[in-house]
Amino acid sequence: MNCTNPMRFWIWAWALSLFVSAHAVSDPEVAGNRDFSQIKSGTLFIRNAQQASLAPLLNTDVQLQVSGVIVRAKVIQHFQNPGSDWVEGTYLFPLPENAAVDHMRLRVGKRTIEGVIKEKEQAKRVYSKAKREGKRATLLTQERPNMFTVVVANIGPNETVRVEIEYQQPVHLDNAEFSVRFPMTITPRYIPGASLIDAAGQARFTGPGTTPNTDQVPDASQITPMMSGIGENTNPINIEVDLLPGFDIEGLESLNHRVKQQSGEMREEHRYRIVLDSTGHDSDSDFVLRWRAASTTEPYVALYTQEWQGNYYSMLMLTPQMQPSAVSDDTDLPRDLVFVIDVSGSMGGESIRQAKQALEMAIKRLQPRDRFNLIAFSSHTRTLFHSVQPASKAMRARAISFVRALSAGGGTEMYPALDAALTQRFAGMSGGQLNRLRQIVFLTDGAVGNEDQLFELIERKLDNSRLFTIGIGSSPNSYFMSKAADSGRGSFTHIGSMNIVAERMTELFSKLESPILTDLKLSIPEQFDAEFYPRQIPDLYQGEPVVLAFKTKGLPEKLQLSGISETADFSQTLKFEDVEQRKGINVLWARRKTDALMGRYRASYEQQQKITLKQAVVDLSLEHHLVSRFTSLVAVDKTPVRRPSEPQSSNALKNNLPKGGKIGLPQTATAAQLSFIKGLFVWVVALLVYLYCRWHGRHRVRYGS
């Protein structure tokens, strides 16, 4: 390097920075990957080592059939290969966190290929063999319980591909309100941990994502996709709902989308058909439809059953009353509450405003006999007090000032904040003060990829606390939010817009302040060998139902449901003689049991026990034809359509940014981001050297050296 020739110096610096950037970006192991964790709507990725060709999503059709308390759904995605090459496509899509996916089929031209369930590794081998032989094939795998991928091999030039996914889920009931939700977007997920390195010294990718695998999220490259810019919405969607609730309803509304109700003779049969008011809606926020049953003050108990392959499967739903719960500003039992608020970058925009408004409302509702603390987290965790403090007027004012000063930014390091909440010091708890409700209220969008690590923490440290999660934003990670609440013996509340913050927080605190029944038990004669889920029946809170699914060898004449309330013991006899028959209850039961087995799998540190539990999940999924963490759906056409010598192509559609969200800083340093940092470093060093040369030159002139 020659300090006396500035032009030569800057050419050198420019060339070096370009070399550093180009070297990292051109790495085929990195540049060809995309980030699945930021998935929103269905996306088709087309792979080819030579060139990139676009496969635009034409449209998505969603058909939801609601019968009583069961939803049967079909999701139809239409894709077109506009190029002249054969392609392999990867299709990414979100589904409800409690969806039991049991059917998949691929239609290409006049061919229909039906999927069959197999153990995951076996399914991959079957798919890979068909792909090499030039046969049309498709593989459906689960990345998370609310995130699935489909890989489609040998799509011909100018062909239209139709992918159909079918699943089942229970209708959601909360505060006497029924609802069904279809997720259209997934909030981009933060990936904690250090990048894993492969044998060649490169960041490890095992999927097409843009974020490499890390020591905390070993499958990060399979859950992290590209995002569209703000206002750049793609992937139009159409939704039809066939609603047969089985009773009169008082109200019907769509929270995030304009809909129209098609009436006629079906209206007299308590049947409703709801569609979006126009075609081609942007898929940037979850579709939520809710309805309310006619009011009554009587307890509502629903029992359904199904005979399937020699066994009986039943579902019981208990809710204290079928009318909105009264708001209670008082409770006899003092509480210790810890509020945790996510202020990371993914919470920017409307999300942080919703969270702050909700938290301020919660603080104002505290009673003088309550105690509380606040924890805020992003890349770091901040705790307002060293331990829970009395909810005096002064302390509440101090907490509200703390909340109003919060702003969103940084990473989503959730583990330290959750750990701090679960291990919160409850100073002064002695003698009679031990008789306090311990409740944790967690406000977040759940945009994390290390869910298993967080579930294990909750199960290990929950003790006698209850964890209530509040999902913030148009499309929170509902899988994490609902599963965390289940593990924490609490409930999940979703706040999707500023308009419903007050309503949702009032409902939540009515639950927190109003336990109805505890120590619930379902008595079934031993000879029927009953197996029900959840195994530990949760408490019944105001407006919050308890739903049980159980399997028996035969059908008992009656069941006994009992519990304890503040005023008297509760007991009710349920008879099967007039119970309504419903299809799909076996699927609900199998999905519940799978979740329970996976909880034990995550918590186990014994390798042999993990192997046993994994096999139990595989056997159960094969029996009930369900996609799980260890099973996949695969479909192979028998007739080859492509010669093995013909190439296939590669590219990806953008995913919509969730409504109200904003694009933040990268979650982890990908190769492209690292190359930018390296190039910037070279320029900074070059500038310092250049300034030194100028100073050195002046110094020589001034002093004649």
ChimeraX attribute file (.defattr): number of C-alpha atoms within 10 A of each C-alpha:
attribute: neighborCount
match mode: 1-to-1
recipient: residues
	/A:1	10
	/A:2	9
	/A:3	16
	/A:4	12
	/A:5	10
	/A:6	14
	/A:7	10
	/A:8	12
	/A:9	17
	/A:10	15
	/A:11	10
	/A:12	13
	/A:13	19
	/A:14	14
	/A:15	10
	/A:16	15
	/A:17	21
	/A:18	15
	/A:19	13
	/A:20	18
	/A:21	20
	/A:22	15
	/A:23	13
	/A:24	21
	/A:25	19
	/A:26	13
	/A:27	13
	/A:28	10
	/A:29	16
	/A:30	22
	/A:31	16
	/A:32	20
	/A:33	24
	/A:34	25
	/A:35	22
	/A:36	32
	/A:37	29
	/A:38	25
	/A:39	28
	/A:40	32
	/A:41	28
	/A:42	30
	/A:43	26
	/A:44	29
	/A:45	25
	/A:46	27
	/A:47	24
	/A:48	18
	/A:49	11
	/A:50	9
	/A:51	12
	/A:52	16
	/A:53	20
	/A:54	18
	/A:55	24
	/A:56	19
	/A:57	20
	/A:58	16
	/A:59	18
	/A:60	22
	/A:61	17
	/A:62	18
	/A:63	17
	/A:64	22
	/A:65	18
	/A:66	24
	/A:67	18
	/A:68	16
	/A:69	21
	/A:70	21
	/A:71	21
	/A:72	19
	/A:73	20
	/A:74	17
	/A:75	19
	/A:76	22
	/A:77	24
	/A:78	18
	/A:79	23
	/A:80	20
	/A:81	24
	/A:82	15
	/A:83	16
	/A:84	13
	/A:85	20
	/A:86	26
	/A:87	26
	/A:88	25
	/A:89	28
	/A:90	23
	/A:91	22
	/A:92	26
	/A:93	21
	/A:94	21
	/A:95	24
	/A:96	20
	/A:97	19
	/A:98	20
	/A:99	21
	/A:100	27
	/A:101	25
	/A:102	21
	/A:103	20
	/A:104	25
	/A:105	21
	/A:106	25
	/A:107	16
	/A:108	18
	/A:109	12
	/A:110	5
	/A:111	10
	/A:112	15
	/A:113	19
	/A:114	18
	/A:115	21
	/A:116	21
	/A:117	26
	/A:118	22
	/A:119	21
	/A:120	22
	/A:121	12
	/A:122	14
	/A:123	21
	/A:124	19
	/A:125	12
	/A:126	18
	/A:127	24
	/A:128	16
	/A:129	13
	/A:130	22
	/A:131	21
	/A:132	15
	/A:133	16
	/A:134	22
	/A:135	23
	/A:136	27
	/A:137	26
	/A:138	32
	/A:139	28
	/A:140	30
	/A:141	22
	/A:142	19
	/A:143	18
	/A:144	19
	/A:145	21
	/A:146	20
	/A:147	22
	/A:148	22
	/A:149	22
	/A:150	24
	/A:151	19
	/A:152	27
	/A:153	26
	/A:154	27
	/A:155	27
	/A:156	23
	/A:157	14
	/A:158	14
	/A:159	16
	/A:160	18
	/A:161	21
	/A:162	17
	/A:163	22
	/A:164	18
	/A:165	19
	/A:166	17
	/A:167	22
	/A:168	25
	/A:169	23
	/A:170	21
	/A:171	19
	/A:172	16
	/A:173	21
	/A:174	21
	/A:175	22
	/A:176	23
	/A:177	19
	/A:178	19
	/A:179	19
	/A:180	22
	/A:181	17
	/A:182	18
	/A:183	24
	/A:184	25
	/A:185	28
	/A:186	31
	/A:187	28
	/A:188	32
	/A:189	27
	/A:190	28
	/A:191	32
	/A:192	23
	/A:193	15
	/A:194	15
	/A:195	23
	/A:196	17
	/A:197	15
	/A:198	10
	/A:199	7
	/A:200	7
	/A:201	8
	/A:202	16
	/A:203	20
	/A:204	22
	/A:205	26
	/A:206	14
	/A:207	20
	/A:208	25
	/A:209	25
	/A:210	28
	/A:211	33
	/A:212	32
	/A:213	27
	/A:214	22
	/A:215	15
	/A:216	18
	/A:217	24
	/A:218	19
	/A:219	24
	/A:220	31
	/A:221	25
	/A:222	27
	/A:223	29
	/A:224	27
	/A:225	27
	/A:226	23
	/A:227	23
	/A:228	16
	/A:229	13
	/A:230	14
	/A:231	10
	/A:232	12
	/A:233	19
	/A:234	22
	/A:235	24
	/A:236	17
	/A:237	23
	/A:238	19
	/A:239	21
	/A:240	15
	/A:241	20
	/A:242	17
	/A:243	17
	/A:244	20
	/A:245	20
	/A:246	14
	/A:247	13
	/A:248	14
	/A:249	15
	/A:250	10
	/A:251	11
	/A:252	17
	/A:253	17
	/A:254	18
	/A:255	17
	/A:256	15
	/A:257	17
	/A:258	13
	/A:259	17
	/A:260	14
	/A:261	15
	/A:262	11
	/A:263	12
	/A:264	11
	/A:265	9
	/A:266	12
	/A:267	13
	/A:268	9
	/A:269	12
	/A:270	14
	/A:271	19
	/A:272	20
	/A:273	18
	/A:274	20
	/A:275	18
	/A:276	19
	/A:277	14
	/A:278	12
	/A:279	13
	/A:280	17
	/A:281	19
	/A:282	18
	/A:283	25
	/A:284	29
	/A:285	26
	/A:286	23
	/A:287	21
	/A:288	16
	/A:289	19
	/A:290	17
	/A:291	18
	/A:292	23
	/A:293	18
	/A:294	13
	/A:295	14
	/A:296	12
	/A:297	10
	/A:298	11
	/A:299	11
	/A:300	14
	/A:301	16
	/A:302	14
	/A:303	20
	/A:304	20
	/A:305	23
	/A:306	20
	/A:307	20
	/A:308	12
	/A:309	7
	/A:310	9
	/A:311	13
	/A:312	20
	/A:313	30
	/A:314	24
	/A:315	22
	/A:316	15
	/A:317	16
	/A:318	17
	/A:319	23
	/A:320	22
	/A:321	20
	/A:322	20
	/A:323	18
	/A:324	17
	/A:325	18
	/A:326	13
	/A:327	15
	/A:328	14
	/A:329	13
	/A:330	13
	/A:331	15
	/A:332	8
	/A:333	12
	/A:334	19
	/A:335	21
	/A:336	20
	/A:337	27
	/A:338	23
	/A:339	20
	/A:340	26
	/A:341	26
	/A:342	32
	/A:343	28
	/A:344	26
	/A:345	24
	/A:346	31
	/A:347	31
	/A:348	20
	/A:349	17
	/A:350	18
	/A:351	28
	/A:352	26
	/A:353	20
	/A:354	22
	/A:355	27
	/A:356	21
	/A:357	17
	/A:358	23
	/A:359	24
	/A:360	18
	/A:361	17
	/A:362	18
	/A:363	21
	/A:364	14
	/A:365	14
	/A:366	21
	/A:367	18
	/A:368	12
	/A:369	14
	/A:370	19
	/A:371	22
	/A:372	26
	/A:373	27
	/A:374	25
	/A:375	20
	/A:376	22
	/A:377	25
	/A:378	23
	/A:379	16
	/A:380	15
	/A:381	19
	/A:382	15
	/A:383	17
	/A:384	16
	/A:385	13
	/A:386	12
	/A:387	16
	/A:388	20
	/A:389	20
	/A:390	17
	/A:391	23
	/A:392	16
	/A:393	13
	/A:394	10
	/A:395	17
	/A:396	22
	/A:397	15
	/A:398	12
	/A:399	21
	/A:400	20
	/A:401	12
	/A:402	14
	/A:403	21
	/A:404	13
	/A:405	8
	/A:406	15
	/A:407	17
	/A:408	19
	/A:409	18
	/A:410	20
	/A:411	25
	/A:412	29
	/A:413	21
	/A:414	27
	/A:415	19
	/A:416	16
	/A:417	23
	/A:418	21
	/A:419	15
	/A:420	16
	/A:421	25
	/A:422	23
	/A:423	12
	/A:424	17
	/A:425	13
	/A:426	17
	/A:427	10
	/A:428	11
	/A:429	11
	/A:430	9
	/A:431	7
	/A:432	7
	/A:433	10
	/A:434	12
	/A:435	12
	/A:436	16
	/A:437	17
	/A:438	20
	/A:439	22
	/A:440	25
	/A:441	25
	/A:442	28
	/A:443	27
	/A:444	28
	/A:445	33
	/A:446	30
	/A:447	27
	/A:448	23
	/A:449	25
	/A:450	24
	/A:451	21
	/A:452	16
	/A:453	14
	/A:454	19
	/A:455	21
	/A:456	17
	/A:457	17
	/A:458	20
	/A:459	15
	/A:460	11
	/A:461	15
	/A:462	18
	/A:463	12
	/A:464	12
	/A:465	18
	/A:466	21
	/A:467	25
	/A:468	25
	/A:469	28
	/A:470	27
	/A:471	25
	/A:472	29
	/A:473	32
	/A:474	26
	/A:475	29
	/A:476	28
	/A:477	27
	/A:478	27
	/A:479	18
	/A:480	27
	/A:481	26
	/A:482	22
	/A:483	21
	/A:484	26
	/A:485	22
	/A:486	19
	/A:487	17
	/A:488	23
	/A:489	18
	/A:490	23
	/A:491	24
	/A:492	21
	/A:493	20
	/A:494	23
	/A:495	25
	/A:496	25
	/A:497	18
	/A:498	16
	/A:499	11
	/A:500	15
	/A:501	20
	/A:502	16
	/A:503	11
	/A:504	17
	/A:505	20
	/A:506	21
	/A:507	22
	/A:508	26
	/A:509	18
	/A:510	22
	/A:511	23
	/A:512	21
	/A:513	20
	/A:514	22
	/A:515	17
	/A:516	19
	/A:517	20
	/A:518	18
	/A:519	13
	/A:520	19
	/A:521	15
	/A:522	15
	/A:523	13
	/A:524	17
	/A:525	13
	/A:526	8
	/A:527	10
	/A:528	14
	/A:529	12
	/A:530	16
	/A:531	16
	/A:532	20
	/A:533	21
	/A:534	18
	/A:535	13
	/A:536	11
	/A:537	17
	/A:538	19
	/A:539	18
	/A:540	23
	/A:541	23
	/A:542	26
	/A:543	26
	/A:544	24
	/A:545	22
	/A:546	20
	/A:547	20
	/A:548	21
	/A:549	26
	/A:550	23
	/A:551	24
	/A:552	21
	/A:553	15
	/A:554	15
	/A:555	17
	/A:556	15
	/A:557	11
	/A:558	13
	/A:559	15
	/A:560	14
	/A:561	15
	/A:562	17
	/A:563	18
	/A:564	17
	/A:565	14
	/A:566	9
	/A:567	7
	/A:568	9
	/A:569	11
	/A:570	13
	/A:571	14
	/A:572	12
	/A:573	11
	/A:574	17
	/A:575	13
	/A:576	14
	/A:577	10
	/A:578	9
	/A:579	14
	/A:580	11
	/A:581	14
	/A:582	19
	/A:583	15
	/A:584	22
	/A:585	26
	/A:586	24
	/A:587	23
	/A:588	25
	/A:589	23
	/A:590	25
	/A:591	27
	/A:592	21
	/A:593	22
	/A:594	23
	/A:595	19
	/A:596	15
	/A:597	17
	/A:598	20
	/A:599	18
	/A:600	16
	/A:601	19
	/A:602	15
	/A:603	17
	/A:604	14
	/A:605	10
	/A:606	9
	/A:607	10
	/A:608	10
	/A:609	13
	/A:610	18
	/A:611	11
	/A:612	12
	/A:613	20
	/A:614	18
	/A:615	14
	/A:616	15
	/A:617	26
	/A:618	24
	/A:619	16
	/A:620	17
	/A:621	26
	/A:622	18
	/A:623	11
	/A:624	16
	/A:625	22
	/A:626	26
	/A:627	29
	/A:628	29
	/A:629	19
	/A:630	17
	/A:631	25
	/A:632	29
	/A:633	29
	/A:634	29
	/A:635	24
	/A:636	24
	/A:637	17
	/A:638	12
	/A:639	11
	/A:640	16
	/A:641	15
	/A:642	20
	/A:643	13
	/A:644	13
	/A:645	8
	/A:646	10
	/A:647	16
	/A:648	25
	/A:649	25
	/A:650	23
	/A:651	22
	/A:652	24
	/A:653	21
	/A:654	24
	/A:655	27
	/A:656	29
	/A:657	30
	/A:658	29
	/A:659	24
	/A:660	18
	/A:661	22
	/A:662	17
	/A:663	16
	/A:664	16
	/A:665	12
	/A:666	14
	/A:667	19
	/A:668	20
	/A:669	18
	/A:670	19
	/A:671	23
	/A:672	19
	/A:673	15
	/A:674	16
	/A:675	21
	/A:676	19
	/A:677	16
	/A:678	17
	/A:679	20
	/A:680	15
	/A:681	13
	/A:682	17
	/A:683	17
	/A:684	13
	/A:685	12
	/A:686	18
	/A:687	15
	/A:688	11
	/A:689	15
	/A:690	17
	/A:691	13
	/A:692	13
	/A:693	17
	/A:694	15
	/A:695	12
	/A:696	14
	/A:697	14
	/A:698	13
	/A:699	12
	/A:700	11
	/A:701	10
	/A:702	9
	/A:703	7
	/A:704	7
	/A:705	9
